Amino acid sequence: MVREAAGITAYHAGEWAEALSELRAARRMAGGPGLLAVMADCERGLGRSERAIELGRSDEAAALSGDAAAELRMVVAGARMDLGQFDQAVVTLQTPDLEASRTGSGAARLFYAYADALVAAGRVEDGLQWFLNSAAADLEGETDAEERVAELTGDSQ
């Protein structure tokens, strides 16, 4: 638990290499795929987007479900966007979890990532709709989806 906590702390501080080292050690000791999304995001932070995508393709990644799987998909989509693979980022996020009626933090973040990928892929109208879905799902105000809508519609002040 100490190694995992140290890894998460380093991650939040933007110390990607240290975070990755601690998280790898925690996984070796405890096992399981639970830290894959954070590890993949560390790889992105280190400029190694290809490695983040590889983690997303691993057997351990296939064992993930629910929020953990969605989180990893968002990181992998971000890695694809880092590499200019915008259409692949969109496809990465297209799962049954992309249900516009969902609400809550996880849904808002997933919808936001999807909207961002759509806009990057040149599908601005579709992206605008998913930013609206994200804003509606965001009960805690975690995203800036409403501001992105204003930007895209020219209503920003």
Buried (B, 14 or more C-beta within 10 A) or exposed (E): EEBBEBBBEBBEEEBBEBBBBBBBBBBEEEEEBBBBBBBBBBBBBBEBBEBBBBBBEBEBBEEBEEBBBBBBBBBBBBBBBBBEBBBBBBBBBEEEBBEBEBBBBBBBBBBBBBBBBBBBBEBEEBBBBBBBBBBBBBEEEBBBBBEBBBBBEEEEE
